[in-house]
Amino acid sequence: MSTRFQANSRPAVPLEHGAVPWLLAVALVTAGPHVEHLPWWLSLLVAATLLWRAWLWRQHRRLPPRWALSLLVLGMIGAIGWQFRTLLGKDAGVALLVVFMALKPLEMNSRRDAMVVVMLGYFLLLTHYLYSQGIATGLWLLSATTLLTAALIRLHGGPQPIAAVARHAGLLLAQALPFMLILYLLFPRVSGPLWGLPQDAHSGLSGLSEQMAPGSISRLIQSGAIAFRSRFAGELPEKADLYWRGPVFDDYDGLTWRARALPGKPPPAPKVEGIGQAHAYTSILEAHNRRWLLALDVPTSLPADSSLAPTLEALAREPVRARARFSFVSSVDYLANVSEAPAILQQALTLPPRSNPRSRALAAEWASRPPEKIAEAALAMFRNQNFYYTLQAPLLGTNAMDEFLFETRRGFCEHYASAFVFLMRAAGVPARVVAGYQGGEINPVDGYLTVRQSDAHAWSEIWLAGRGWVRFDPTAAVAPSRIDQGIVAALPVGETLPIVIRLDSDWLRQLRNRWEATNNAWNQWVLGYNPQRQREVLSRFGWREPDWRGMTASLAALCGVALLIVTLWTLPRRRTVEPILAAWQKYCAQLERRGIARAEWEGPRDFADRVARERPDLAALTSQAAGYYADLRYGPHSRNAADTLRQLQQCRHRLPPRRRKQA
């Protein structure tokens, strides 16, 4: 009875001392890249915890007691809650997972604990895609997955050369590659994510804001990140015509411009008439968590599920929270809202009362002129007087326009657009501020026009009778090179800009272009493999109208074929293993006749240890047989494998005769 109980019970398998470094490497590789997103104090605590565990392993010290670990866990959870003001959401959730990964090794005594660390590592890898989905992240996660698989092999296979473990892990992942490709191509795609994301999942996205104050755009251009890419079906417009329209601001409180919804009945749909050549193009827009689509000013044809706002910006139905493709037709010469709603014109004349008296007095001098002449007078002032285009604009006080126009005269595009609109309104001309991007750079590798955050810009519009809304860019009057050549040519030497747009070396610029073109292909064909892309790919194989039923059936059939191929490929390897397993099983069967049954879960070393405790007379021979079997089954391939197998087979014949039962 006792023997049967021991055979069927599953006591915790102790963790081998040599497996601990593998598990610490798993914790480091899966949690380490999150240092960029974690608070500095938490990163230091996690690093100190892993170093402490490594020191305990190196010194063969006992692990800390459970009560100490419990206090440490509660303290870290409380600190995370204090830091993020919640334990839910993307950042707080990832921080908790990283803490659990760092603390679990401190109570890692058994193989079961080690399995928890490995499984937590697989789960933690998924969280990296919440922050980055680029090629570098994909390569890192593939390497980390290989390490996790290798750790599993080392955990269950005993001491082995690192090269053999890595080769085995790579072979397992290579066998999974056909299934991955089949699932990628044929698994029915859905338009949205398969699971919900926390509310703060998109909180780190950069781009234009819903308001504009002095310094807001100048801070944005410090980023060299790509805002969107566009490819034109025909001729590219002139660089001076590349105005990409974003939010329109028509409400001013004396410091900040905002977009304000008009009360009462919504204004009628805008009317746009294109003049001259129309430009068809497709934009790949990076996620920015806003609705505007940044179309070329001004769009005459929009993609599905989008609309043209009364202020002429293209808007998606939902905020753009993932990279997406949109096709437009735009005309750079147009008539827009020649008959404008009175409420919009009234809003475009509103100014805060009793502010900026000097600016109002200047505008009053121009008020008797036609609107076009008033605009020309303002532009001439910016062009001919000592105004400077710079990112290092001084701070402005209560009467910001007076200080800018008559004292500091140093500013960026938001300063000039804001001042121009203020003067126009003060002179009785309806005007508003438009934010977006201006320019872009053609990537010769893939032909896409790349527009970066550093191309962010603000300009002005005034409404003219018979012409509608007309663009005026006061920045072009101060720094014409900003529009003709880009931000680098316009700013004084020494002003801070991202290094990615200040590249002077041809080979560095070519390297950047090739890397960004590769990223663009990755984004379109891997990350952007949506239902539309899937239909395009399948249509190239002659499948014109794929549906989910047909794709599911094909998926099952192809997976079955791939499984058959992998099975046939591995059968020769199985035949080389079968004599080894048969010899070990025959030896264990002889021991069972002598009253020692091996449980299915017992490995050769564990079984040999139990035989030594229960039958000391069979300890040496069983340890020898278990060693032969472990070397043959789990060790590296050896030229002496045949001799080792013969010695394993002889162990069965060297067993002493069974004890006869006493009468």
C-alpha positions as CSV (number, residue, x, y, z in Angstrom):
1,M,0.0,0.0,0.0
2,S,2.8,2.4,0.9
3,T,4.6,1.7,-2.3
4,R,1.5,2.4,-4.4
5,F,0.8,5.6,-2.5
6,Q,4.4,6.8,-3.1
7,A,4.1,5.9,-6.8
8,N,0.9,7.9,-7.3
9,S,1.7,10.9,-5.2
10,R,3.4,13.9,-6.7
11,P,5.7,15.6,-4.2
12,A,7.3,18.9,-5.2
13,V,10.3,18.3,-7.4
14,P,13.2,20.4,-5.9
15,L,14.7,23.0,-8.2
16,E,18.1,22.1,-9.5
17,H,20.7,24.6,-8.4
18,G,22.1,25.0,-12.0
19,A,18.7,26.0,-13.4
20,V,18.4,29.2,-11.4
21,P,20.6,31.4,-13.7
22,W,18.4,30.4,-16.6
23,L,15.3,31.6,-14.7
24,L,17.0,34.8,-13.6
25,A,17.9,35.5,-17.3
26,V,14.2,35.0,-18.1
27,A,13.2,37.6,-15.6
28,L,15.8,40.0,-16.8
29,V,15.0,39.6,-20.5
30,T,11.2,39.9,-20.1
31,A,11.1,42.7,-17.6
32,G,14.3,44.7,-18.4
33,P,12.9,46.6,-21.5
34,H,10.1,48.0,-19.3
35,V,12.7,50.1,-17.5
36,E,11.9,52.8,-20.1
37,H,8.3,53.0,-18.9
38,L,8.7,52.4,-15.2
39,P,9.4,55.0,-12.5
40,W,13.1,55.1,-11.7
41,W,12.7,54.0,-8.1
42,L,10.7,50.9,-9.2
43,S,13.4,50.0,-11.7
44,L,16.1,50.2,-9.0
45,L,14.0,48.0,-6.7
46,V,13.5,45.4,-9.3
47,A,17.2,45.4,-10.3
48,A,18.2,45.1,-6.6
49,T,15.8,42.2,-6.0
50,L,17.2,40.2,-9.0
51,L,20.8,41.0,-7.9
52,W,19.9,39.8,-4.3
53,R,18.5,36.5,-5.7
54,A,21.6,36.0,-7.8
55,W,23.8,36.6,-4.7
56,L,21.8,34.1,-2.7
57,W,22.2,31.6,-5.5
58,R,25.9,32.2,-5.8
59,Q,26.5,31.9,-2.0
60,H,24.1,28.9,-1.6
61,R,22.1,30.9,1.0
62,R,18.6,30.2,2.1
63,L,15.7,32.2,0.6
64,P,14.0,34.8,2.7
65,P,11.0,33.7,4.8
66,R,7.5,33.9,3.5
67,W,6.5,36.7,6.0
68,A,9.3,38.9,4.7
69,L,8.3,38.3,1.1
70,S,4.6,39.1,2.0
71,L,5.7,42.4,3.5
72,L,7.8,43.2,0.5
73,V,4.9,42.4,-1.9
74,L,2.5,44.6,0.0
75,G,5.0,47.4,0.2
76,M,5.6,47.4,-3.6
77,I,1.9,47.1,-4.4
78,G,1.2,50.1,-2.2
79,A,4.0,52.1,-3.8
80,I,2.7,51.3,-7.3
81,G,-0.8,52.4,-6.2
82,W,0.6,55.6,-4.8
83,Q,2.7,56.3,-8.0
84,F,-0.1,55.7,-10.5
85,R,-3.1,56.5,-8.2
86,T,-4.6,53.2,-9.3
87,L,-3.7,49.5,-9.7
88,L,-5.6,49.2,-13.0
89,G,-4.7,50.3,-16.5
90,K,-1.7,49.8,-18.7
91,D,1.1,51.4,-16.8
92,A,0.1,50.2,-13.3
93,G,-0.7,46.7,-14.6
94,V,2.7,46.4,-16.3
95,A,4.4,47.6,-13.2
96,L,2.7,45.0,-11.1
97,L,3.7,42.2,-13.6
98,V,7.3,43.4,-13.5
99,V,7.2,43.4,-9.6
100,F,5.8,39.8,-9.6
101,M,8.5,38.7,-12.0
102,A,11.2,40.1,-9.8
103,L,9.8,38.7,-6.5
104,K,8.8,35.3,-7.6
105,P,12.4,34.0,-7.8
106,L,12.8,34.8,-4.1
107,E,10.5,32.0,-3.2
108,M,11.6,29.7,-6.0
109,N,12.4,26.3,-4.4
110,S,10.7,23.8,-6.6
111,R,10.2,23.1,-10.3
112,R,6.6,24.2,-10.0
113,D,7.8,27.7,-8.9
114,A,10.1,27.8,-11.8
115,M,7.3,27.0,-14.2
116,V,5.4,29.9,-12.8
117,V,8.3,32.2,-13.6
118,V,8.5,30.9,-17.2
119,M,4.7,31.2,-17.8
120,L,4.8,34.7,-16.3
121,G,7.6,35.6,-18.7
122,Y,5.6,34.5,-21.7
123,F,2.7,36.7,-20.5
124,L,5.0,39.6,-19.8
125,L,6.3,39.5,-23.3
126,L,2.8,40.4,-24.6
127,T,2.8,43.7,-22.7
128,H,5.8,45.1,-24.7
129,Y,3.4,45.5,-27.7
130,L,1.4,48.0,-25.6
131,Y,4.4,50.4,-26.0
132,S,6.1,49.5,-29.3
133,Q,5.3,47.3,-32.3
134,G,8.4,48.0,-34.3
135,I,10.8,45.6,-35.9
136,A,13.3,45.9,-33.1
137,T,10.6,45.0,-30.6
138,G,9.6,42.0,-32.7
139,L,13.2,40.7,-32.9
140,W,13.7,41.2,-29.2
141,L,10.5,39.3,-28.4
142,L,11.5,36.5,-30.8
143,S,14.9,36.2,-29.0
144,A,13.2,36.3,-25.6
145,T,10.8,33.5,-26.7
146,T,13.7,31.4,-27.7
147,L,15.3,32.0,-24.2
148,L,12.0,31.0,-22.5
149,T,11.8,27.8,-24.5
150,A,15.4,27.0,-23.7
151,A,14.8,27.6,-20.0
152,L,11.9,25.0,-20.2
153,I,14.2,22.5,-21.9
154,R,17.0,23.1,-19.3
155,L,14.5,22.9,-16.4
156,H,13.2,19.5,-17.4
157,G,16.2,18.1,-19.2
158,G,18.9,18.6,-16.6
159,P,22.5,19.9,-17.1
160,Q,23.3,20.3,-20.8
161,P,25.6,22.4,-22.9
162,I,24.2,25.8,-23.7
163,A,24.6,25.3,-27.4
164,A,22.6,22.1,-27.3
165,V,19.8,23.8,-25.4
166,A,19.7,26.7,-27.8
167,R,19.7,24.4,-30.7
168,H,16.8,22.4,-29.3
169,A,14.8,25.5,-28.6
170,G,15.4,26.9,-32.1
171,L,14.3,23.6,-33.6
172,L,11.0,23.7,-31.7
173,L,10.3,27.2,-32.8
174,A,11.2,26.3,-36.4
175,Q,8.6,23.5,-36.3
176,A,6.1,26.1,-35.2
177,L,6.9,28.5,-38.0
178,P,4.7,26.9,-40.7
179,F,1.7,27.1,-38.4
180,M,2.5,30.7,-37.6
181,L,2.5,31.6,-41.3
182,I,-0.7,29.8,-42.0
183,L,-2.5,31.4,-39.1
184,Y,-1.1,34.8,-40.2
185,L,-2.5,34.5,-43.7
186,L,-5.8,32.7,-43.2
187,F,-7.0,33.5,-39.7
188,P,-10.2,35.6,-40.2
189,R,-9.3,39.2,-39.4
190,V,-11.6,41.6,-37.5
191,S,-11.7,45.3,-37.8
192,G,-11.0,46.0,-34.1
193,P,-8.8,44.4,-31.4
194,L,-9.7,40.9,-30.1
195,W,-9.7,42.2,-26.6
196,G,-10.3,45.4,-24.8
197,L,-7.4,47.7,-23.8
198,P,-7.2,49.7,-20.6
199,Q,-8.3,53.3,-20.7
200,D,-4.7,54.6,-20.5
201,A,-3.4,52.3,-23.3
202,H,-3.2,55.3,-25.7
203,S,-2.1,57.9,-23.2
204,G,1.5,58.1,-24.5
205,L,0.6,58.9,-28.1
206,S,2.0,62.2,-29.4
207,G,0.7,64.6,-31.9
208,L,-1.3,67.8,-32.2
209,S,-3.4,68.8,-29.2
210,E,-7.0,70.0,-29.0
211,Q,-5.7,73.5,-28.0
212,M,-2.8,75.8,-28.9
213,A,-0.9,78.1,-26.6
214,P,2.5,79.8,-27.1
215,G,5.1,77.0,-27.0
216,S,2.8,74.1,-27.7
217,I,3.9,73.4,-31.3
218,S,7.5,74.4,-30.7
219,R,7.6,71.6,-28.1
220,L,6.1,69.2,-30.5
221,I,8.7,69.7,-33.2
222,Q,11.4,68.5,-30.7
223,S,10.2,65.0,-31.7
224,G,11.5,63.4,-34.9
225,A,8.7,60.7,-34.8
226,I,6.8,60.1,-38.0
227,A,3.2,61.6,-37.9
228,F,2.1,60.0,-41.2
229,R,3.3,58.9,-44.7
230,S,1.6,59.7,-48.0
231,R,2.0,58.3,-51.5
232,F,0.6,60.2,-54.4
233,A,-0.9,58.5,-57.4
234,G,0.4,61.2,-59.7
235,E,2.6,64.2,-59.6
236,L,3.6,65.5,-56.1
237,P,2.3,69.0,-55.3
238,E,4.8,71.8,-54.8
239,K,6.4,71.9,-51.4
240,A,4.8,75.3,-50.6
241,D,1.4,73.7,-51.2
242,L,1.9,70.8,-48.7
243,Y,-0.4,72.0,-45.9
244,W,-1.8,69.1,-44.0
245,R,-4.9,70.3,-42.2
246,G,-5.5,69.3,-38.5
247,P,-7.6,71.0,-35.8
248,V,-9.1,74.5,-36.4
249,F,-9.1,76.9,-33.4
250,D,-11.7,79.7,-33.3
251,D,-12.0,80.5,-29.6
252,Y,-9.4,82.6,-27.9
253,D,-9.2,83.5,-24.1
254,G,-6.2,85.8,-24.3
255,L,-3.6,83.0,-24.1
256,T,-4.9,79.7,-25.5
257,W,-6.7,78.9,-28.7
258,R,-9.4,76.2,-28.6
259,A,-12.0,74.7,-30.9
260,R,-15.5,75.4,-29.7
261,A,-18.7,73.8,-30.8
262,L,-21.3,76.3,-31.7
263,P,-24.6,76.3,-29.7
264,G,-27.9,75.6,-31.3
265,K,-28.5,74.0,-34.7
266,P,-25.3,72.5,-36.3
267,P,-24.0,74.5,-39.2
268,P,-24.6,73.1,-42.7
269,A,-22.1,70.8,-44.4
270,P,-19.2,72.7,-45.9
271,K,-19.1,73.3,-49.6
272,V,-15.7,72.9,-51.3
273,E,-15.0,73.5,-55.0
274,G,-11.7,72.3,-56.3
275,I,-9.9,74.5,-58.8
276,G,-7.2,73.0,-61.1
277,Q,-5.5,69.7,-60.7
278,A,-6.8,67.2,-58.1
279,H,-4.3,65.0,-56.2
280,A,-5.1,61.4,-55.3
281,Y,-3.1,59.9,-52.5
282,T,-3.1,57.4,-49.7
283,S,-1.9,58.3,-46.2
284,I,-0.7,55.9,-43.5
285,L,-1.5,57.7,-40.3
286,E,0.2,56.9,-37.1
287,A,-2.0,56.6,-34.0
288,H,-2.6,59.9,-32.3
289,N,-5.9,59.3,-30.3
290,R,-7.7,62.1,-32.1
291,R,-10.3,62.2,-34.9
292,W,-8.6,64.4,-37.4
293,L,-7.1,62.6,-40.5
294,L,-4.6,65.3,-41.5
295,A,-5.7,65.5,-45.2
296,L,-3.9,67.7,-47.7
297,D,-5.7,71.1,-47.5
298,V,-8.4,70.8,-48.7
299,P,-9.9,67.4,-49.3
300,T,-12.6,66.9,-52.0
301,S,-13.0,63.2,-51.6
302,L,-12.9,61.3,-48.3
303,P,-12.5,57.7,-47.2
304,A,-15.4,55.7,-45.8
305,D,-16.5,56.4,-42.2
306,S,-15.2,59.9,-42.3
307,S,-16.7,63.4,-42.8
308,L,-15.7,67.0,-43.4
309,A,-16.2,69.2,-40.4
310,P,-17.8,72.7,-40.8
311,T,-14.2,74.0,-40.3
312,L,-13.0,71.9,-43.2
313,E,-10.9,69.3,-41.4
314,A,-11.4,65.6,-42.3
315,L,-12.6,63.7,-39.2
316,A,-12.8,60.0,-38.6
317,R,-15.9,58.5,-36.8
318,E,-13.7,57.3,-33.9
319,P,-10.3,58.5,-32.6
320,V,-7.4,57.0,-34.5
321,R,-5.9,54.7,-31.9
322,A,-4.1,52.4,-34.3
323,R,-2.1,52.9,-37.5
324,A,-4.5,53.1,-40.4
325,R,-4.6,53.7,-44.2
326,F,-6.8,56.4,-45.7
327,S,-7.3,57.4,-49.3
328,F,-8.1,61.0,-50.3
329,V,-8.5,63.3,-53.2
330,S,-7.5,66.9,-52.5
331,S,-7.1,70.2,-54.3
332,V,-4.6,72.8,-53.3
333,D,-6.5,75.5,-55.1
334,Y,-10.1,75.7,-54.0
335,L,-13.1,77.8,-53.0
336,A,-14.3,76.8,-49.5
337,N,-17.6,77.9,-48.0
338,V,-18.2,80.9,-50.1
339,S,-21.5,81.2,-48.4
340,E,-20.6,80.7,-44.7
341,A,-23.0,80.3,-41.8
342,P,-23.4,83.5,-39.8
343,A,-22.7,81.8,-36.5
344,I,-19.3,80.7,-37.8
345,L,-18.4,84.1,-39.0
346,Q,-19.5,85.7,-35.8
347,Q,-17.3,83.2,-33.8
348,A,-14.4,84.1,-36.1
349,L,-14.7,87.8,-34.9
350,T,-14.8,87.2,-31.2
351,L,-12.0,88.5,-29.0
352,P,-11.6,88.7,-25.2
353,P,-12.7,92.2,-24.0
354,R,-10.3,94.8,-22.7
355,S,-7.1,93.1,-23.7
356,N,-4.1,94.1,-25.8
357,P,-5.0,97.8,-26.4
358,R,-1.9,98.5,-28.6
359,S,-2.7,95.7,-31.0
360,R,-6.4,96.8,-31.1
361,A,-5.3,100.4,-31.9
362,L,-3.0,99.1,-34.7
363,A,-5.8,97.1,-36.2
364,A,-8.2,100.0,-36.0
365,E,-5.8,102.0,-38.2
366,W,-6.3,99.3,-40.9
367,A,-10.0,98.8,-40.4
368,S,-11.1,101.1,-43.2
369,R,-9.2,99.1,-45.8
370,P,-10.5,96.1,-47.8
371,P,-9.9,92.7,-46.0
372,E,-7.2,91.7,-48.5
373,K,-5.3,95.0,-47.9
374,I,-5.5,94.5,-44.1
375,A,-4.0,91.1,-44.4
376,E,-1.2,92.4,-46.7
377,A,-0.5,95.2,-44.2
378,A,-0.1,92.6,-41.4
379,L,2.2,90.4,-43.5
380,A,4.3,93.4,-44.5
381,M,4.8,94.3,-40.9
382,F,6.1,90.8,-40.1
383,R,8.2,90.8,-43.3
384,N,9.8,94.3,-43.0
385,Q,10.2,94.9,-39.3
386,N,12.6,93.2,-36.9
387,F,10.6,89.9,-36.2
388,Y,12.6,86.7,-35.6
389,Y,11.6,83.1,-36.1
390,T,12.9,81.0,-33.2
391,L,12.0,78.2,-30.8
392,Q,13.4,80.1,-27.9
393,A,10.6,82.7,-27.5
394,P,10.4,84.6,-24.2
395,L,7.4,84.1,-22.0
396,L,4.4,86.4,-22.5
397,G,2.3,88.1,-19.9
398,T,-1.4,89.2,-19.6
399,N,-1.4,91.2,-22.8
400,A,0.4,88.6,-24.8
401,M,-0.2,90.1,-28.3
402,D,1.0,93.6,-27.3
403,E,4.2,92.1,-25.8
404,F,4.9,90.0,-28.8
405,L,4.1,92.5,-31.5
406,F,5.8,95.6,-29.9
407,E,8.4,94.3,-27.5
408,T,9.8,90.7,-27.8
409,R,9.1,90.1,-31.6
410,R,10.5,86.6,-31.2
411,G,8.4,83.6,-31.7
412,F,7.5,80.4,-33.5
413,C,4.7,79.7,-35.9
414,E,2.0,79.6,-33.2
415,H,3.0,83.1,-32.2
416,Y,2.7,84.5,-35.7
417,A,-0.5,82.7,-36.6
418,S,-2.1,83.8,-33.3
419,A,-1.0,87.4,-33.7
420,F,-2.2,87.6,-37.3
421,V,-5.7,86.3,-36.4
422,F,-6.0,88.7,-33.5
423,L,-5.2,91.6,-35.7
424,M,-7.6,90.5,-38.4
425,R,-10.4,90.1,-35.9
426,A,-9.7,93.4,-34.3
427,A,-9.9,95.0,-37.7
428,G,-13.3,93.3,-38.4
429,V,-12.1,90.5,-40.6
430,P,-13.3,86.9,-39.7
431,A,-10.2,84.8,-39.1
432,R,-9.1,81.6,-37.3
433,V,-6.1,79.5,-36.6
434,V,-5.4,76.2,-38.3
435,A,-2.9,73.7,-36.9
436,G,-1.4,70.8,-38.8
437,Y,1.8,70.0,-40.6
438,Q,3.6,71.6,-43.5
439,G,6.0,70.0,-45.9
440,G,7.4,66.6,-45.7
441,E,10.4,64.7,-47.3
442,I,10.3,62.1,-50.0
443,N,11.9,58.7,-49.1
444,P,13.5,57.6,-52.3
445,V,13.5,54.0,-51.2
446,D,9.8,53.4,-51.2
447,G,8.5,56.7,-52.7
448,Y,6.5,57.8,-49.6
449,L,6.4,61.4,-48.5
450,T,7.3,61.3,-44.8
451,V,5.8,63.9,-42.5
452,R,7.3,64.1,-39.0
453,Q,6.2,65.7,-35.8
454,S,8.9,68.2,-36.4
455,D,6.9,69.4,-39.4
456,A,4.1,70.6,-37.1
457,H,2.9,74.0,-38.1
458,A,0.2,76.6,-37.5
459,W,-1.2,79.1,-40.0
460,S,-4.2,81.4,-40.4
461,E,-7.3,81.7,-42.5
462,I,-9.5,84.7,-43.2
463,W,-12.9,84.7,-44.8
464,L,-13.3,86.9,-47.9
465,A,-16.5,87.6,-49.7
466,G,-16.8,85.7,-53.0
467,R,-13.7,83.6,-52.1
468,G,-14.6,81.9,-48.8
469,W,-11.8,80.8,-46.5
470,V,-8.3,81.8,-47.8
471,R,-5.1,80.6,-46.2
472,F,-2.5,83.2,-45.1
473,D,0.7,82.0,-43.5
474,P,2.5,84.8,-41.6
475,T,5.4,82.5,-40.8
476,A,6.2,82.6,-44.5
477,A,6.6,86.4,-44.3
478,V,9.1,86.1,-41.4
479,A,11.0,83.0,-42.5
480,P,10.2,82.0,-46.2
481,S,12.7,79.2,-46.0
482,R,10.5,77.4,-43.5
483,I,7.9,76.8,-46.2
484,D,10.3,76.3,-49.2
485,Q,13.0,74.3,-47.5
486,G,11.8,73.0,-44.1
487,I,12.3,73.7,-40.5
488,V,16.1,73.1,-40.5
489,A,16.7,75.9,-43.0
490,A,14.5,78.4,-41.1
491,L,15.8,78.1,-37.6
492,P,19.0,79.9,-36.4
493,V,22.2,77.8,-35.9
494,G,22.3,76.3,-32.5
495,E,18.5,75.8,-32.0
496,T,17.7,72.3,-30.7
497,L,16.1,69.9,-33.2
498,P,15.9,66.1,-33.3
499,I,19.1,64.6,-34.8
500,V,17.0,62.5,-37.2
501,I,16.1,65.7,-39.2
502,R,19.5,67.3,-38.8
503,L,21.4,64.6,-40.7
504,D,24.1,66.2,-42.8
505,S,25.8,63.0,-44.0
506,D,24.5,61.4,-47.2
507,W,25.2,57.8,-46.0
508,L,23.4,58.4,-42.7
509,R,20.4,59.9,-44.5
510,Q,20.4,56.9,-46.8
511,L,20.6,54.5,-43.9
512,R,17.7,56.3,-42.2
513,N,15.6,56.2,-45.4
514,R,16.2,52.4,-45.8
515,W,15.3,51.8,-42.1
516,E,12.2,53.8,-42.3
517,A,11.1,52.2,-45.6
518,T,11.6,48.8,-44.0
519,N,9.5,49.9,-41.0
520,N,6.9,51.1,-43.4
521,A,6.7,47.7,-45.1
522,W,6.5,46.0,-41.6
523,N,3.7,48.4,-40.6
524,Q,1.7,47.7,-43.7
525,W,2.1,43.9,-44.1
526,V,2.6,42.7,-40.6
527,L,1.0,45.2,-38.1
528,G,-1.5,46.5,-40.7
529,Y,-2.6,43.1,-42.0
530,N,-6.3,44.0,-41.6
531,P,-9.4,42.5,-43.4
532,Q,-8.8,44.7,-46.5
533,R,-5.1,43.6,-46.7
534,Q,-6.1,40.0,-46.2
535,R,-8.5,40.1,-49.1
536,E,-5.8,41.8,-51.3
537,V,-3.3,39.0,-50.5
538,L,-5.8,36.1,-51.0
539,S,-7.0,37.6,-54.3
540,R,-3.5,37.3,-55.6
541,F,-3.8,33.6,-55.1
542,G,-7.0,33.5,-57.1
543,W,-9.4,33.7,-54.1
544,R,-11.5,36.7,-55.1
545,E,-14.3,36.6,-52.4
546,P,-12.9,35.0,-49.3
547,D,-15.3,34.6,-46.3
548,W,-14.7,33.3,-42.8
549,R,-16.1,29.9,-43.5
550,G,-13.8,29.2,-46.4
551,M,-10.8,30.7,-44.6
552,T,-11.5,28.5,-41.5
553,A,-11.8,25.4,-43.6
554,S,-8.6,26.2,-45.5
555,L,-6.9,27.0,-42.2
556,A,-7.7,23.6,-40.8
557,A,-6.7,21.8,-43.9
558,L,-3.3,23.5,-44.3
559,C,-2.6,23.1,-40.5
560,G,-3.3,19.4,-40.9
561,V,-0.9,19.2,-43.9
562,A,1.8,21.1,-42.0
563,L,1.3,18.8,-39.0
564,L,1.7,15.7,-41.2
565,I,4.9,17.1,-42.8
566,V,6.4,17.9,-39.4
567,T,5.4,14.5,-38.1
568,L,7.0,12.7,-41.1
569,W,10.2,14.8,-40.6
570,T,10.5,13.9,-36.9
571,L,9.7,10.2,-37.3
572,P,13.4,9.2,-38.2
573,R,14.5,11.0,-35.0
574,R,11.8,9.0,-33.1
575,R,13.2,5.7,-34.4
576,T,16.7,6.6,-33.0
577,V,15.2,7.3,-29.6
578,E,13.0,4.2,-29.3
579,P,15.8,1.6,-28.5
580,I,17.0,3.9,-25.7
581,L,13.5,4.3,-24.2
582,A,12.9,0.5,-24.6
583,A,16.1,-0.4,-22.7
584,W,15.2,2.0,-19.8
585,Q,11.7,0.7,-19.6
586,K,12.8,-2.9,-19.5
587,Y,15.2,-2.1,-16.7
588,C,12.4,-0.3,-14.7
589,A,10.1,-3.3,-15.3
590,Q,12.7,-5.6,-13.7
591,L,12.8,-3.3,-10.7
592,E,9.0,-3.3,-10.5
593,R,9.1,-7.1,-10.2
594,R,11.4,-6.5,-7.2
595,G,8.9,-4.2,-5.5
596,I,10.0,-0.8,-6.7
597,A,7.6,0.8,-9.2
598,R,8.6,4.0,-11.1
599,A,5.9,6.6,-11.3
600,E,5.2,8.2,-14.7
601,W,6.3,11.6,-13.5
602,E,9.6,10.5,-12.0
603,G,12.7,11.3,-14.0
604,P,15.7,9.0,-14.1
605,R,17.7,10.9,-11.5
606,D,14.7,11.2,-9.1
607,F,13.9,7.5,-9.5
608,A,17.5,6.5,-8.8
609,D,17.5,8.6,-5.6
610,R,14.4,6.8,-4.4
611,V,15.8,3.4,-5.2
612,A,18.9,4.3,-3.2
613,R,16.6,5.0,-0.2
614,E,14.4,1.9,-0.5
615,R,16.9,-0.6,-1.8
616,P,20.5,0.4,-1.0
617,D,21.7,-2.9,-2.6
618,L,20.4,-1.7,-6.0
619,A,21.5,1.9,-5.6
620,A,24.8,1.8,-7.5
621,L,23.5,-0.2,-10.5
622,T,20.3,1.9,-10.8
623,S,22.3,5.2,-10.6
624,Q,24.5,3.9,-13.4
625,A,21.6,2.9,-15.5
626,A,19.8,6.2,-14.9
627,G,23.0,8.1,-15.9
628,Y,23.3,6.1,-19.1
629,Y,19.7,6.8,-20.0
630,A,19.9,10.5,-19.2
631,D,23.0,10.9,-21.3
632,L,21.5,9.2,-24.2
633,R,18.1,10.8,-24.1
634,Y,18.9,14.4,-23.0
635,G,22.6,14.8,-23.5
636,P,24.5,15.9,-26.6
637,H,25.0,13.5,-29.5
638,S,28.1,11.4,-29.0
639,R,30.1,8.9,-31.1
640,N,30.0,6.5,-28.2
641,A,26.2,6.4,-28.1
642,A,26.1,2.8,-29.3
643,D,28.4,1.7,-26.5
644,T,26.4,3.6,-23.9
645,L,23.2,2.0,-25.1
646,R,24.8,-1.5,-24.9
647,Q,25.9,-0.7,-21.3
648,L,22.3,0.4,-20.5
649,Q,20.9,-2.8,-21.9
650,Q,23.4,-4.9,-19.9
651,C,22.3,-3.2,-16.6
652,R,19.1,-5.2,-16.8
653,H,21.0,-8.5,-16.9
654,R,23.3,-7.4,-14.0
655,L,20.4,-7.2,-11.6
656,P,20.5,-9.7,-8.7
657,P,17.9,-12.4,-8.7
658,R,14.5,-11.6,-7.2
659,R,14.0,-12.4,-3.5
660,R,11.9,-15.5,-3.0
661,K,8.9,-15.2,-0.7
662,Q,9.3,-16.9,2.7
663,A,6.9,-19.8,3.3
